Amino acid sequence: MNWMHGAWAVFEKDVRLELRSRYAINMLLMFVLAALLLVLFALGQTPVSARVQAAVLWIVILFSGAVGLGRSFISEEERGTVLLLQLNTHGSMVYAGKLLFNFVLVLVLNLVAVAAFVVLLSVAVPLPGLLLTTLGLGALGLAGATTLLAAIIARTANRGPLLPVLLFPLLVPLLLSVVSATRAALPGGAGWAGAQDELLTLVGFAGVVITASVLLFDYVWND
């Protein structure tokens, strides 16, 4: 119970700070909407295949996540609260709280991106359950990979450009799987049966990344 209380306290602190400043939310939403509007203007009336639609959607999500999610630990360094967290919580509590915050943030980002994507590009979604499952698993994998890397780059001098450079090679399996699973949920897709392998890959990716992050986070956090 003490561990859960500490992790929840970290999550609640980040939520309150974000609701007060709205830095990450505003930046992520503006990036998503601007990118989708640019795609809409570029395509015009040109018909686009479902696979291209799925790829465009997840490219926008991944780039916006790489831009905004790195703030979770950088803000602690800027405010000088790292030592306070180290003295009052365990590293696993900090990781769990940050992971939950990033997961909620990415999930909200995904839902907003999909809603804007469907409205702006007039995309039909015959299998919304499959799409929501893909969004949830993709958000979990993205948050799990980003949280540990954000803690690593927060200690470096060049914090801004490092996260995308380190993140994108790690997310190649995730990107391939979410694009295929999203394609299966769109018109002409293979449906649940055709997306089983991709969904299992997403579950495995999130499990491996989060497990490795839990094992390594204490060394990153305390050194």
PALODO-224734 format. One record per residue: residue number from 0; x, y, z of N, C-alpha, C in turn; residue in one letter. Coordinates in steps of 0.2 Angstrom, whole numbers, m for minus. Layout:
<sites>
(NUM, (X, Y, Z), (X, Y, Z), (X, Y, Z), A)
...
</sites>
This chain:
<sites>
(0, (4, m6, 0), (0, 0, 0), (4, 6, 0), M)
(1, (10, 6, 4), (14, 12, 4), (17, 13, m3), N)
(2, (19, 8, m7), (22, 8, m13), (17, 11, m18), W)
(3, (11, 9, m18), (5, 12, m22), (4, 19, m20), M)
(4, (4, 20, m14), (3, 27, m12), (8, 32, m15), H)
(5, (15, 30, m14), (20, 34, m17), (20, 35, m24), G)
(6, (18, 29, m28), (17, 30, m35), (12, 34, m37), A)
(7, (6, 34, m34), (0, 38, m35), (2, 45, m34), W)
(8, (6, 47, m28), (8, 53, m27), (12, 57, m32), A)
(9, (16, 53, m35), (20, 55, m41), (16, 57, m47), V)
(10, (11, 52, m48), (6, 53, m54), (2, 59, m53), F)
(11, (m1, 60, m46), (m5, 66, m45), (m1, 72, m45), E)
(12, (5, 72, m43), (9, 78, m43), (10, 81, m51), K)
(13, (11, 76, m55), (12, 78, m62), (6, 80, m65), D)
(14, (0, 77, m63), (m6, 79, m66), (m8, 86, m64), V)
(15, (m7, 88, m58), (m8, 94, m55), (m4, 100, m59), R)
(16, (3, 98, m59), (7, 103, m63), (5, 104, m70), L)
(17, (3, 98, m73), (1, 99, m80), (m5, 103, m81), E)
(18, (m10, 102, m77), (m16, 105, m77), (m15, 113, m76), L)
(19, (m10, 114, m72), (m8, 121, m70), (m5, 125, m76), R)
(20, (0, 121, m79), (4, 124, m84), (1, 123, m91), S)
(21, (m2, 117, m92), (m4, 114, m99), (1, 114, m104), R)
(22, (7, 114, m102), (13, 114, m107), (12, 108, m112), Y)
(23, (13, 102, m109), (13, 96, m114), (6, 95, m117), A)
(24, (1, 96, m114), (m6, 95, m118), (m6, 100, m123), I)
(25, (m5, 106, m122), (m6, 111, m128), (m1, 110, m133), N)
(26, (5, 108, m132), (10, 107, m137), (8, 101, m141), M)
(27, (6, 95, m138), (4, 89, m141), (m2, 90, m146), L)
(28, (m7, 94, m143), (m13, 95, m147), (m12, 99, m153), L)
(29, (m8, 104, m152), (m6, 109, m158), (m2, 105, m163), M)
(30, (2, 101, m161), (7, 97, m166), (2, 93, m170), F)
(31, (m2, 89, m166), (m7, 84, m170), (m11, 88, m174), V)
(32, (m15, 93, m172), (m19, 96, m177), (m16, 99, m183), L)
(33, (m10, 103, m181), (m6, 106, m187), (m4, 101, m192), A)
(34, (m1, 95, m189), (1, 90, m194), (m5, 87, m198), A)
(35, (m10, 85, m195), (m16, 83, m199), (m19, 88, m204), L)
(36, (m19, 94, m202), (m22, 99, m207), (m17, 100, m213), L)
(37, (m10, 99, m211), (m5, 99, m217), (m6, 93, m221), L)
(38, (m8, 87, m219), (m9, 81, m223), (m15, 82, m227), V)
(39, (m20, 85, m224), (m27, 86, m227), (m26, 91, m233), L)
(40, (m22, 96, m232), (m21, 101, m238), (m17, 98, m243), F)
(41, (m12, 94, m241), (m7, 91, m246), (m11, 86, m250), A)
(42, (m16, 82, m247), (m19, 77, m251), (m25, 80, m255), L)
(43, (m28, 85, m253), (m34, 87, m256), (m39, 82, m257), G)
(44, (m41, 81, m263), (m46, 76, m265), (m43, 70, m267), Q)
(45, (m37, 69, m267), (m34, 63, m269), (m36, 57, m264), T)
(46, (m38, 51, m267), (m40, 46, m263), (m34, 42, m260), P)
(47, (m34, 40, m254), (m28, 37, m250), (m30, 30, m248), V)
(48, (m26, 26, m249), (m27, 19, m246), (m27, 19, m239), S)
(49, (m30, 13, m236), (m31, 13, m229), (m24, 12, m226), A)
(50, (m19, 8, m229), (m13, 8, m226), (m9, 14, m225), R)
(51, (m10, 19, m230), (m7, 25, m230), (m10, 29, m224), V)
(52, (m17, 29, m224), (m20, 32, m218), (m18, 30, m212), Q)
(53, (m17, 24, m211), (m15, 21, m204), (m7, 24, m203), A)
(54, (m3, 23, m208), (4, 26, m207), (4, 33, m205), A)
(55, (0, 37, m209), (0, 44, m207), (m2, 46, m200), V)
(56, (m7, 42, m198), (m10, 43, m191), (m4, 42, m186), L)
(57, (m1, 36, m187), (4, 34, m182), (10, 38, m182), W)
(58, (12, 40, m188), (18, 45, m189), (17, 51, m185), I)
(59, (11, 54, m185), (9, 60, m182), (9, 59, m174), V)
(60, (6, 53, m172), (6, 52, m165), (13, 51, m162), I)
(61, (18, 47, m166), (24, 46, m163), (29, 52, m163), L)
(62, (28, 56, m168), (32, 62, m168), (30, 67, m163), F)
(63, (23, 68, m162), (21, 72, m156), (23, 69, m149), S)
(64, (22, 63, m149), (25, 60, m142), (32, 61, m141), G)
(65, (36, 60, m146), (43, 62, m145), (45, 69, m144), A)
(66, (40, 73, m146), (41, 81, m144), (39, 82, m137), V)
(67, (34, 79, m135), (31, 82, m128), (32, 77, m122), G)
(68, (34, 71, m123), (34, 66, m118), (41, 67, m114), L)
(69, (46, 70, m117), (52, 70, m114), (52, 75, m108), G)
(70, (47, 79, m107), (46, 84, m102), (45, 81, m95), R)
(71, (44, 75, m94), (42, 72, m88), (47, 72, m83), S)
(72, (54, 71, m85), (59, 71, m81), (63, 78, m81), F)
(73, (63, 81, m87), (67, 87, m88), (64, 92, m83), I)
(74, (57, 92, m82), (54, 97, m78), (56, 96, m71), S)
(75, (58, 90, m69), (60, 89, m62), (67, 92, m61), E)
(76, (71, 91, m66), (78, 94, m66), (78, 102, m66), E)
(77, (73, 105, m70), (73, 112, m70), (70, 115, m64), E)
(78, (66, 111, m60), (63, 114, m54), (67, 112, m48), R)
(79, (72, 108, m49), (76, 105, m44), (73, 101, m39), G)
(80, (68, 97, m41), (64, 92, m36), (67, 85, m37), T)
(81, (72, 84, m40), (75, 77, m41), (77, 74, m34), V)
(82, (81, 78, m31), (84, 76, m24), (78, 75, m19), L)
(83, (73, 79, m20), (67, 78, m15), (64, 71, m17), L)
(84, (63, 70, m23), (60, 63, m25), (64, 57, m23), L)
(85, (71, 58, m24), (75, 53, m22), (75, 52, m14), Q)
(86, (74, 57, m10), (75, 56, m3), (68, 53, 0), L)
(87, (63, 54, m4), (56, 53, m1), (53, 47, m4), N)
(88, (55, 44, m10), (52, 39, m14), (57, 34, m16), T)
(89, (55, 28, m18), (59, 23, m21), (59, 25, m29), H)
(90, (64, 22, m32), (65, 23, m39), (59, 20, m43), G)
(91, (57, 14, m41), (51, 11, m44), (45, 15, m43), S)
(92, (44, 18, m37), (38, 23, m37), (38, 28, m42), M)
(93, (44, 31, m43), (44, 37, m47), (43, 34, m54), V)
(94, (46, 29, m56), (44, 26, m63), (37, 24, m64), Y)
(95, (34, 21, m59), (27, 19, m60), (22, 25, m61), A)
(96, (24, 30, m57), (20, 37, m57), (21, 40, m64), G)
(97, (27, 41, m66), (28, 44, m72), (26, 40, m78), K)
(98, (26, 33, m78), (23, 29, m83), (16, 30, m83), L)
(99, (12, 30, m78), (5, 31, m78), (3, 38, m81), L)
(100, (7, 43, m79), (6, 50, m82), (7, 50, m89), F)
(101, (12, 47, m91), (14, 47, m99), (9, 43, m102), N)
(102, (6, 37, m99), (2, 33, m103), (m5, 37, m104), F)
(103, (m7, 40, m98), (m14, 44, m99), (m13, 49, m104), V)
(104, (m7, 53, m104), (m6, 58, m109), (m6, 56, m116), L)
(105, (m3, 50, m117), (m2, 47, m124), (m9, 45, m126), V)
(106, (m13, 42, m121), (m20, 39, m123), (m24, 45, m125), L)
(107, (m24, 50, m121), (m28, 56, m123), (m26, 59, m130), V)
(108, (m19, 59, m131), (m17, 62, m137), (m19, 57, m143), L)
(109, (m19, 50, m142), (m22, 46, m147), (m29, 47, m149), N)
(110, (m33, 48, m143), (m40, 48, m145), (m42, 55, m148), L)
(111, (m38, 60, m146), (m39, 67, m150), (m37, 66, m157), V)
(112, (m31, 63, m158), (m28, 62, m165), (m33, 58, m169), A)
(113, (m36, 53, m167), (m40, 48, m171), (m47, 52, m172), V)
(114, (m49, 56, m167), (m55, 60, m169), (m54, 65, m174), A)
(115, (m49, 68, m174), (m47, 73, m179), (m46, 70, m185), A)
(116, (m42, 64, m185), (m41, 60, m191), (m47, 58, m195), F)
(117, (m52, 56, m191), (m58, 53, m194), (m62, 59, m197), V)
(118, (m63, 64, m193), (m67, 70, m195), (m64, 74, m201), V)
(119, (m57, 75, m201), (m54, 79, m206), (m53, 75, m213), L)
(120, (m51, 69, m212), (m50, 65, m218), (m56, 61, m220), L)
(121, (m62, 61, m216), (m68, 57, m218), (m66, 50, m218), S)
(122, (m63, 47, m213), (m61, 40, m213), (m67, 36, m209), V)
(123, (m69, 31, m212), (m74, 26, m209), (m70, 21, m205), A)
(124, (m73, 20, m199), (m70, 15, m195), (m75, 9, m193), V)
(125, (m75, 4, m197), (m80, m2, m196), (m79, m6, m190), P)
(126, (m73, m6, m187), (m71, m9, m181), (m68, m5, m176), L)
(127, (m72, m1, m172), (m70, 4, m167), (m66, 1, m162), P)
(128, (m69, m5, m160), (m66, m9, m154), (m59, m11, m155), G)
(129, (m57, m13, m161), (m51, m15, m163), (m46, m9, m163), L)
(130, (m49, m4, m166), (m45, 3, m166), (m43, 5, m159), L)
(131, (m48, 5, m155), (m47, 7, m148), (m42, 3, m144), L)
(132, (m42, m4, m145), (m37, m8, m142), (m30, m7, m145), T)
(133, (m30, m6, m151), (m23, m4, m154), (m21, 2, m151), T)
(134, (m25, 7, m150), (m23, 14, m148), (m20, 13, m140), L)
(135, (m24, 9, m136), (m22, 8, m130), (m15, 4, m129), G)
(136, (m14, m1, m133), (m8, m5, m133), (m2, m1, m135), L)
(137, (m4, 3, m141), (1, 7, m143), (3, 13, m139), G)
(138, (m1, 16, m135), (0, 21, m130), (4, 18, m124), A)
(139, (3, 12, m122), (6, 8, m117), (14, 7, m119), L)
(140, (15, 5, m125), (21, 3, m127), (25, 10, m128), G)
(141, (22, 15, m131), (26, 21, m132), (27, 25, m125), L)
(142, (23, 24, m120), (24, 27, m114), (30, 23, m110), A)
(143, (30, 17, m111), (35, 13, m107), (42, 14, m110), G)
(144, (42, 15, m117), (49, 16, m120), (51, 23, m118), A)
(145, (46, 28, m118), (48, 35, m117), (50, 37, m110), T)
(146, (47, 34, m105), (48, 35, m98), (55, 34, m96), T)
(147, (58, 28, m98), (65, 27, m96), (70, 32, m100), L)
(148, (69, 32, m106), (73, 37, m110), (73, 44, m108), L)
(149, (67, 46, m106), (66, 53, m103), (70, 54, m97), A)
(150, (71, 49, m93), (75, 49, m87), (82, 49, m88), A)
(151, (84, 46, m94), (91, 46, m96), (93, 53, m99), I)
(152, (89, 55, m103), (91, 62, m107), (91, 68, m102), I)
(153, (87, 67, m97), (86, 73, m92), (93, 75, m89), A)
(154, (97, 70, m88), (104, 72, m85), (109, 74, m90), R)
(155, (107, 75, m97), (112, 77, m102), (111, 84, m103), T)
(156, (116, 87, m107), (116, 94, m109), (111, 95, m115), A)
(157, (112, 91, m120), (107, 92, m126), (101, 88, m125), N)
(158, (96, 90, m121), (91, 86, m119), (86, 86, m125), R)
(159, (85, 92, m128), (79, 92, m133), (80, 87, m139), G)
(160, (85, 87, m143), (85, 82, m149), (87, 75, m147), P)
(161, (89, 73, m141), (91, 67, m140), (85, 62, m140), L)
(162, (80, 64, m137), (74, 59, m136), (72, 56, m143), L)
(163, (70, 60, m148), (69, 57, m154), (74, 52, m157), P)
(164, (80, 54, m157), (86, 50, m159), (86, 44, m156), V)
(165, (85, 43, m150), (85, 37, m146), (79, 33, m147), L)
(166, (73, 37, m147), (67, 33, m147), (65, 30, m153), L)
(167, (66, 33, m159), (63, 30, m165), (66, 23, m167), F)
(168, (73, 22, m166), (75, 15, m168), (72, 10, m163), P)
(169, (71, 12, m157), (67, 7, m152), (60, 6, m154), L)
(170, (57, 10, m157), (50, 10, m159), (48, 7, m165), L)
(171, (53, 5, m169), (52, 2, m176), (47, m4, m175), V)
(172, (48, m9, m171), (43, m15, m170), (36, m12, m168), P)
(173, (36, m7, m164), (29, m4, m162), (26, m1, m168), L)
(174, (29, 3, m171), (26, 6, m177), (24, 2, m182), L)
(175, (28, m4, m184), (25, m8, m189), (19, m12, m187), L)
(176, (19, m14, m180), (13, m17, m178), (7, m13, m177), S)
(177, (7, m7, m175), (1, m2, m174), (m1, 0, m181), V)
(178, (3, 1, m186), (0, 2, m192), (m3, m4, m195), V)
(179, (m1, m10, m195), (m4, m15, m197), (m11, m17, m194), S)
(180, (m11, m16, m187), (m17, m17, m183), (m22, m12, m185), A)
(181, (m20, m5, m185), (m25, 0, m187), (m27, m1, m194), T)
(182, (m23, m3, m199), (m26, m5, m206), (m31, m10, m205), R)
(183, (m30, m15, m201), (m35, m20, m200), (m42, m18, m198), A)
(184, (m42, m12, m194), (m48, m9, m192), (m52, m5, m197), A)
(185, (m49, m3, m202), (m51, 2, m207), (m55, m2, m212), L)
(186, (m59, 1, m217), (m63, m3, m222), (m58, m7, m226), P)
(187, (m60, m13, m228), (m56, m18, m232), (m51, m21, m228), G)
(188, (m50, m20, m221), (m45, m23, m217), (m47, m30, m215), G)
(189, (m42, m34, m212), (m43, m41, m211), (m47, m42, m204), A)
(190, (m48, m37, m200), (m52, m37, m194), (m48, m40, m188), G)
(191, (m52, m43, m183), (m49, m45, m177), (m44, m51, m179), W)
(192, (m47, m56, m183), (m43, m62, m185), (m36, m60, m188), A)
(193, (m36, m55, m193), (m30, m53, m196), (m25, m49, m192), G)
(194, (m28, m46, m186), (m24, m42, m182), (m21, m45, m176), A)
(195, (m22, m52, m175), (m20, m55, m169), (m13, m55, m168), Q)
(196, (m9, m57, m173), (m2, m57, m172), (1, m50, m170), D)
(197, (m2, m44, m173), (0, m38, m172), (m1, m36, m165), E)
(198, (m7, m38, m162), (m9, m36, m155), (m5, m40, m150), L)
(199, (m3, m46, m152), (1, m50, m148), (8, m47, m147), L)
(200, (10, m44, m153), (17, m41, m154), (17, m35, m149), T)
(201, (11, m31, m149), (11, m25, m145), (11, m26, m138), L)
(202, (7, m32, m136), (7, m34, m129), (14, m36, m127), V)
(203, (18, m40, m131), (25, m42, m130), (29, m36, m129), G)
(204, (29, m31, m134), (33, m26, m134), (32, m22, m128), F)
(205, (26, m20, m126), (25, m16, m120), (28, m20, m113), A)
(206, (26, m27, m113), (29, m31, m107), (36, m31, m107), G)
(207, (40, m31, m113), (47, m32, m112), (50, m25, m111), V)
(208, (47, m20, m114), (50, m13, m112), (49, m11, m105), V)
(209, (43, m12, m103), (42, m10, m96), (45, m14, m91), I)
(210, (46, m21, m92), (50, m25, m87), (57, m23, m87), T)
(211, (60, m21, m93), (67, m19, m94), (68, m12, m90), A)
(212, (63, m8, m91), (64, m1, m88), (63, m2, m80), S)
(213, (59, m6, m78), (59, m7, m70), (65, m10, m68), V)
(214, (68, m14, m71), (75, m17, m69), (81, m12, m69), L)
(215, (80, m8, m74), (86, m3, m75), (85, 4, m72), L)
(216, (79, 5, m70), (77, 12, m68), (81, 14, m62), F)
(217, (82, 10, m57), (85, 12, m51), (92, 14, m52), D)
(218, (96, 11, m57), (102, 13, m59), (102, 20, m62), Y)
(219, (97, 21, m67), (97, 28, m70), (95, 33, m65), V)
(220, (91, 32, m61), (88, 37, m56), (93, 39, m51), W)
(221, (97, 34, m48), (101, 35, m43), (108, 37, m44), N)
(222, (110, 36, m51), (117, 37, m53), (118, 44, m57), D)
</sites>
